[in-house]
Amino acid sequence: MSTTTSNTANRTDRAEDAVRELNAIALGASGAIVAAAVMLLLGVFGAVGVYEGAVAMMEQWHLFFEPTVVGTVAGMVEAAVISFVLVYAFAWLYNALAR
């Protein structure tokens, strides 16, 4: 009976450790992909003439974004880099504080 109890306790401890630790690179890459996809959608919407308010805000907030092909690609790269850095820093700080 004590073997079963100790095995269950070990699995619980490992599960708690896995929950507390974030994979910073994977989380940063996920954030970068989502940000690039949003920029792509806004670039397409801007070219078509839909959601012009959101497109105008992105033009103000991002240095390279414009509703053109080159501006959309540049905005996607910019958003991906910024998002990766910020989300990676968040995950790193979370992991440091969770220890």
N, C-alpha and C positions, 0 to 999 in steps of 0.2 A: 504494500500500500504506500509506503514512503517513496518508492521509486516512481510511482505514478504521480504523486504529489510534487516531487522534485522536477520531473519532466514537464509537468504543467506549469510550474513556477518558472522554469527556464524559458519555455515558449512565450510566456507572458512578458518576461523581462526583455526578450529579444523583440517582441512585437512593439513594446513601448519604446525601445530604442529606435526602431525603424520609423515610428510615427514622429518622433521628435526631430530626426535628422532629415533635412531637405537636400535633394540633389541640386545644388546651386546652378550648375551648368545646364541641366535639363530644364529647370524652371526658367532660367534666363532665355534659353533658346525658344521655349514655348511662348514666352512673352514677346520675343522678337518676331516670331512667325505670325502671331495674332496682330501685332502692330503693323507689320508689312501688309497683311491681308486687308486690314481696315484702310490703309492708305491706297491700296489698289482699288478697293471699292469706291473710295472718295474720288480718286482720279477718274474712274469710269463715270461715276455720277456727275462729276464736274464737266466732263466732255459732253455728256448727253444733256446737261442743263437741269438736273434733278438735285435736290438738297443743296442749293447754292449757298445757303447760310452756313452749313457745316463746312463746305468747301472753302468759303471765305475765311472762316475761323482757322482752318488748317493752314491756309496761306499766310495768315498772320502769325501763327504759332511756330511754324516750321520754316526754316531758312530756304530750303531747296524745293519745297512742294509747289507745284502748279498743275492745273488740270490739262497738261499735255503729256505726251508719252515720256519725254525725257524728264519732265518735272515730276511725274508720277513715280518713275523708277528711282529718281534721286530722293524723293520723299519717302519711298519704301525703305531705302537703305538707311536714311537718316533715322526714321522711326525705329527700325530694327536695332540699330546700334544703341540709340538712347534707351530703348526698352530693355535690351539685354543688360546693359550696364546697371540700370536702376533695379531691375528684378534680381539680378545676380547679387547686388549689394544687399538687397532686402533679405534674400535667402541666407547669405553669409552671416549677416547680423543676427538673424533668427537662430541659426545654428550655434553661433557664439553665445547667445543668451540662454539657449536651451540646455547648455552643458552644465 
